[in-house]
Amino acid sequence: MRQKDASGLSAPSSGAFRRGRAGASRRMRSQTQAWPAEASTAITCFTRGLDLRKETEDVLCPANCPLWQFYVFGDGIYASLSSICGAAIHRGVITNAGGAVRVQTLPGQENYPAVNANGIQSQVLTRWASSFSVTRSKNTVLEAVGRSVSTARPSTGKRPKKPLDKKAGNKDCKADIAFLIDGSYNIGQRRFNLQKNFVGKVAVMLGIGTEGPHVGVVQASEHPKIEFYLKNFTAAKEVLFAIKELGFRGGNSNTGKALKHTAQKFFSLENGARKGIPKIIVVFLDGWPSDDIEEAGIVAREFGVNVFIVSVAKPTTEELGMVQDIGFVDKAVCRNNGFFSYQMPTWFGTTKYVKPLVQKLCSHEQMLCSKTCYNSVNIGFLIDGSSSVGESNFRLVLEFISNVAKAFEISDIGSKIAAVQFTYDQRTEFSFTDYTTKEKVLSAIRNIRYMSGGTATGDAISFTTRNVFGPMKDGPNKNFLLVLTDGQSYDDVRGPAAAAQKAGITVFSVGIAWAPLDDLKDMASEPRESHTFFTREFTGLEQMVPDIIRGICKDFLDSKQ
């Protein structure tokens, strides 16, 4: 009969103590004594650093562990998914005869090295969230006999390969994804392992890579625990290994608490979130949550996070009375349109559900909660390059354009910028698809060369509508055109501007110096007053930047109502 110690690890019964030559009374006393407070905790060959609960703990390794089965990562400082006993032998703290070891929990680090020592080849690991060190323990009250029940996943007998070099991954599926897995007593240990297998298959099919999707894992139970962040792994094999090593926590299924925590804390730039990339939380829920999930869904939407709910084993008719809110799925997801909810009847035979879920997660145009005015607009700048502008003022115009563009999250799946310069002729400086990073767009703006010539604004609007916005007409982003001019156009502007607006383009007119107010209003979208801007001097453009950005955002939000 085995008893549990405070750490949750199995400890040998009193009969597991070695007995000396003492008499019968002493033997009887050793069988009836309470567990000594100062005793080391007996662990198994495969107990890992992350299985311990104390910052410093004395443990007792058994004898005759199979050296070839040890998982050890690092040298001196070991990743917490390493076997404690394996690390202790590798470090020379004990031999394979077993013995007492003191384990000190340490912060995570990068680049755990591979070193062969004392018959154990440790493995390379790119990074891990926590570490530990091992030293000789002064506590030798116990010696291990036999083997305790393992708290870790049994070894498969296969040693992990070194992580692959970082690869680009699936560039067509750019997303930052948090898998919020169910670690409550609702799911239990067996189904928890099946859940891990399913999440691992999803992660592999996503095509994780430096330029593709990034993933992390949070475990929901009594209290949420971030298992690893987006920044920790960018190779599928590393992620798969990390998922397989996750331990079951137990407790109530406080999914709402975990969802809110993830939305608020997980997607920071420090933790690996990328600008302009959709943020997604995939919530796995076995049964129903123990707490309120509606408020957490609201918080997630406010943070621009797309929440998916993957529910397994929905509550039966008899169980509905135990559910706090039977509409919890609809209230938590990004949009109650069917796209963000996913149902599986059981954790068994889930392979056929992997691909449909991956297809949803890679449909960035459907990520409605990620769409803001900053990451979901196409802004075309139509720049007057006529002789009246002059070289120095033209530089001020380009500076104004750069300051507007800087406010937006430019990427191949986010906002896009284009620029056309006009006199009597038109020249596309760059189109919406030429540059997909903010740095490259700003560099392209700086490199625009002043044309000089006449002013045919109407023809330029028609040219831009047809050649620059035309290829984007079926895209997901809202289209905006900013016309900048300093004088009277030699042609009609009203007709071309009306055609542009009919094509779904919102037009802002920005006039400088001698630009006629009537022309500016004729070009601008309704209401004309809020889409028309004017300044006497080119230096006044700088003060317009915040109002232009606010105007774009207001139009964007109004279009979504």
N, C-alpha and C positions, 0 to 999 in steps of 0.2 A: 504494500500500500504506500503510495507516494503522497507527500503533502506539499502544498504550495507555500513559497516564502513570500515576503512582502513585494518582491520585484516581479512576481508572476512567473518566475522560473521554477521548474521542478526541482525539489531538493530530496535527497535520499532520506529514507526513514532512519530512526536511531540505530537500526541493525546494521546500517552501512558503515558505521564507525569501525575502524580496526580495533581489535581488543588485544591488550597486552597479556601479561601473565597474572593479572589480578585475580582475586578469588571470586566466588559466585556472587557475593554481596555487591562487589563493584560492578560486575556484569549486569546485575539486576538494576543498579542505580543508573547505568548508562542507557538502559532501555526506557527508563521512566522520566529522565530529566527533561525539562523544557529545552527548546532549541536555544543554544547559547547566543546572546546578543552579538558577541564579537566574532561569531563564526563566519567563515567565508561562504559564499554562495556556490553550491555545486552547479556547474554548467556542463553542457555537452561539447563534443568536438566541434560542432557546427554553430554554436551560439555566436551571434555577431555583436559587434559593438553597439549597433542601434537597438538591440534587444534589451539593453540595460536601461534603468530609469534614473540612476544616480550619477552625479558628476564624477565622483570617485567611488569605486567599489572594488572590494576584494573578492575574487572568484577562485574557484578550484577546478583546474582542468583534469579530466580523466587520463588514464594511461592508454597507450597503444592506439592513438588516433591514426587513421590512415593518411599519411602525409600527402599522398598524391591527390586526395580529394579536397584539400583545403582551398578555399577562396581567400586569397590575401592580396591586397592592393596597397602598394607603397613600401616604404622602408623607414623604420623609426617612427614616423607619423603615418598611421594607416587609415584609409577610408573606413567609415563606420559600418559598411556592409561586409567588411572582412571578418573572418573567423577570429575570435579572440585567442583561442588556443593556438591556431595556426600562426598568428602574429607573434605570440609569445615564444614559440619555438623558433620562428624565423629570426627574432631579435636576440635569441640566446638566453632569454629569461628563464626558460624551463627546457627540459628535454622531452622526448616522447614518452618518458615515464610519468608525465603529468606533474602537477604541483600547483602551488598558490601563486596567483598573479594579481597585481594591483592595476586596475584599468582607470585611466584618466580621460574624461571626455574633453575634446578640443574642437575649435571651429573648423569648418570645412576649408578646403584649399584647392588649388589647381595643380595638375601635373604630378600625380602620384607615380613615382618611378617603379620600374621592374628590376628587382635585384634577387639573385640566387644566393640563399644563405641557409646553412644548417639543414640542407635537404629539401628546402621549400623554395620554389620559384614564384616570387610575387609577380603581380600583373600590373601593367600600365593602366591608369584611369585618368581621363582628361580632367575631371573635376567631380567633387561630391560635396554635399551640404554639411557634413560633419565628419569629425575624425576622432581618433583616440591614440593614446600611447600606452605602452605596457612596461611595468617595472616589477622587480621582485616584491612580493608581499611579505610583510612582517608577521602576518596572521597565518599561522600554520596549525590552527586548531583541528582542521579536518584534512583528510586525504580522500581523494575520489576513488570510489570502488564501483565498477560497473558503469552503466550509462544512463543518464537521466533522459526524460522525454524532451526532445528537441523543441525549442521555441522558434527555430528557423526552418525554412524550407529545406527538406532533405536534399543532399547533393545528388546530382544526376550522374556523377562520376566523370562528367566532361568538364574540362577546364575552359574558361571563357577566352575567346580570342581577343587580341588587342583591338581597341576601337578603330574603326576605319577613319581615314583622313576625312576632314569635313568636305562635304560635297554640296553642290548648289541645291539639290533637291528638286521638287516639283514647282517650277516657277509659275505654273498656271494655278497654283493653289496657295496664294500668299495669305496666311492667317496666323494670328497668335491665339492659341487654344489652351484653355485650362480644362482638364478633365476632372470634374468634381465627383469622386467615386464614393459609393456608399460603404462606410466602415462600421455601421451600427449592428446591434444585436439582431435587428430585423433580418439582415441578410445572412449573418452567420459565417463561419470560417469557410465552409465548403463553397457556398455560392460566391463568397468574396473572391476566392481563387478563380472561379469561372469568370467573374467580372473582370479580373485582371487579364485573363487570357483574351477576352473580347476587346478590351481597351488596347492591349498590345497589338492585336491584329489591325485595329483601326489606325493606330499610330504608324504602323509599317506601310499600310496602303496609302496613307496621306502623302508620303514622299517627303519626309522631313529632311531639311537641308538648310544651308546658310541663306539661300535665296528662295526657299520654299516655306512651308509651314513650320512654326516652332511650337512645341507643346510643353506643358508642365502638368503636375498632378497635385490636387488637394484632396485630402481624405476628410469626409464629413462623419462625425460621430457625436459624442457629447460636446467636444470642442473641436473646431476645425484645425487641421494640421497641413501646412504646405509641405508636401513631400519633396518636390523639386520645382525650380522656376524655369521660365522660358529660356533663360540664358545658360542654364546648366548643361544642356546637351543639344547638339545640332546634327547628330547622326542617328539614324533609325535604330541601329544595333545598340547604341548606348542607352537610348530611351527604353527600348524593349527590355534590356537587362535591368534597368532601374525599376521598371514597373514590376517585373517578376520578383524583385527583392522587397517589395512593400509588405509591411506587416499589418495584420488585422488589429484594429484598436478596440472595437466594441463600444457599447454605450447607446444612448438614445440617438435617433436619426434626426438631429437638429439641422436639417438641410437648409432652412431659412437663414439660420445663423452663419452657416458655412458659405452660402451663396453671397450674402451681404459682405462677409469678410473677404471673399475672393474678389468681388467687384471693386472693393475699396483699396485693397492692399496688393493684389497680385500683379496688376498690369502697369507698374511703374517703369519708367525708363531704366532705373537702376536695376530692376529685376529682369530686364531683357525685352520689354515691350517696344515695338517699333512704331514710329510715327507713320500715319497714313495706312496702316495695316489693320484690317478688321479684328476686333477683339471678340472672342467667343468663349462662353462657358458651356460645357456639355455636362449637364447634371444627370448622373445615374441614380435612379431611385428604386429601391426594392420595396414595394408596398406603398407607404405614404409617409410624409414627414411628421415628426413629433411636434413641430413648432409652426409658427406663421411664416409662410413663404411669400405672401403677396407683397409685403413691404420690401423684402429683399429684391423682388423682381423690379419694383419701382426704382430702387437705388441703382440696380444694374443698368436700367435704361437711361437713368440720369448720367451715368458714367460712360455712356456710349457702348455698352457691352451687349452683344447678342446672346441671349440665353436660350439654349435648347434643353428640353427635358426628355430623357430616355427613361421611360417608366417600364418596369418589369413586374409581372404578377400584380395587376391592378387589384384593389380591394374587392372582395366578393360582396354580394348583397348583404350577407350577415355581418360583414366587417365594416360596412359604410357608417354605422353608428359610432365607430371608434375614430373616424376621420374628422379632424378639426374643420376642414373646408374641402368639400368634395370637388370644388372647381379649382384646386390648387395649381394644376398644370396650366390652365388657360391664364391664370393671374400671374404666373411667374415667367412665362416665355416672352420673348421679344415682341411678337405680335401673335394675336389669337387668330391665325389664318390657316392653321394646319401644317404649315411648313416647319415650324420650330418644335413641334412635338413628335415623338417617335415611340412606338409601342412594340415591345417584344413580350411574347407570352411567358417565356421562361428563359433561364440562363443556359439551358441545354440546347445544343444545335443552333448556335447563334451565327455561324459563319455566313449564312445567306443574308444576314442583316448588315454585314460590314460595309459592302460596297454602296448600298443606298444611303447609308449615313455619311460616308465619306463624300459622296456626290453632293449632299446637302451642305456639308461644311466647306466645300470648295466653291460653292456658288456665291462668289463675293457680291454679285449684283443683287442678291436676295437679302443681304445683311442690312436690313432696314434700320436697325438701331445704331449701326455704325455711321450712317449717312448724316453728315452735318454740312453746313454751308462751307466748311473749311476743307472737306475731303471729297465733295461730290459735285463740283462745278467745273465747267470749262469756261475759261475767260480768254476772250480774244481781244487784243489791243490793236486798234487801227490808228496808226501814227501819221500825223501830218508831217511830211518831209519837204514842204514847199520852201521857196527862197526866203520868204518873210520870217521864217523861224530863226534861221542862223545856227551856226555850229554850237555856240556856247549854250543857247537856250535848248537846243536839241538834246544836249547832255542832261539838262534839268528834267526834260520830259522822260528820258530813259531812267533817271533816278526815281521819278515818281512811279513809273511802271514797276521797277524793282521793288519798291516799298509796298506796293499793293500785292505783288506776287508773293512776297515773303510771308504774308499772313496765312497762306493756304498750304495744305498738306499735299504736296505734289508727288505723285507716284504713278506707276502704270495702271493701278486700280483706284487711284484717288483723283484729286483735282489735276487739271491739265491747263497749260498756258500756250497760247500762240500769239504771233505778232506779224502784222502786215504794215509796211510803210507805203505811203502813196504820195504822188504828185499828180501829174496827168496820167501817169502809169502807176501800176501796182507791183510791189515786190514782196512775196512771202518770205519773211525773215526766218521763221521756223513755224512748223505746224504743231498741232496738238500731240502728235505721236513721235515727234523728233526727240524730245527730251523727257525723261521720266523721273528725274530727281530735281530738287530745288536748286542744288548747286549748279547743275548744268544749265538750267533755265536762266538763272541769274547771270551766268557767264555768257550765255548767248545774247542776253539783253545788252550787256556791256559792250559786246562786239558788233552791235548794229552800226552801220556806217550811214551817215547823213547823205540823202540823195540830192536835194535841192531841185526846184522846178515849180510848176504851177499847182493848182488846187482843184481836183475833181473828186469831191468827197462822195457824191452819189455813186459814181462808177466803182469807187473803192469799196463802198458798202456792198454793192451787188457782187463784186469779185470775192469778197471775204465770205459772204453768205454761201455762195456757190462752192468755192474751192477749199475753204478752211472749215466751215461748219457743216458743209454737205456730207462729208464722210462720217460725221459724228451724230447725225440726226436720229439714229436708232439706238444710240448709247444710253446708259443709265444716268449720266450726269445732266444737270440743268445748264443751259447755255447762256452766256452773257457776252455782250460786245461793248467795249468802251471805245468811243470815238473821240480822239483828241485832235483839235484843230485850232488854228490861231487866226482864221480869216474867212472871207466869203468864198463859197464854192462856186465854180463856174458852171455847174450843172445842177439838176434837180436832186434834192436829198429826200424829199417826202416820200416819193414812190418806193425807192430802194429800201428806206427804213421800214416802211409799212410791210414790204415783202419779207424783210428779215424777221420782223415781229410775228408775222403769219407763220413763218417757219419755226417758231418756238424760241426765238432768240430775244432775250431782254436787253434793250439798248440803253446805255447811259451815255449822255453827251457831255463832254468836258471842253469848255471853250476858254481860250486865252486871248487877251489883248483885243484884236479887232474882230473876233468871231461874232456874227450877228445872233442876237438872242432868238430871233424867229427861227433861224435855221437850227439852232440847238434844240428848241422845243419841238420842231417838226421831226427831228430824228429820235427824240427820247420816247421811251415807253410810257404808258399811263401808270400812275398819275404823273404828268410831265414835270410838275414842280419838284418832285422828289427824285427824278431821274436826270435833271439838268443841273450842271455845275458850271460856274464861271469865275474866273479870276483875271484882274487887270495885268498882273505881272506873272511871269513864269515861276518866279520864286514863291508865288502863292500856292503852287500845286501841292507842296509838302503838307500844308494844313488841311487839304482835302482828303488825304489818305484814309483817316479813320471813318469819315462820313461815307466814302465810297464802299469801304469794307462792310460797314453797318448796313448800307443799302442793299448790297448783294445778299447778305445774310437774311435780311428782312424779306426780300423777294423769295429766297429759297424756302424759308419757313412758311410763308404764305402759300406757296405752291404745294406744300405738303398737307395743308389743312383739308 
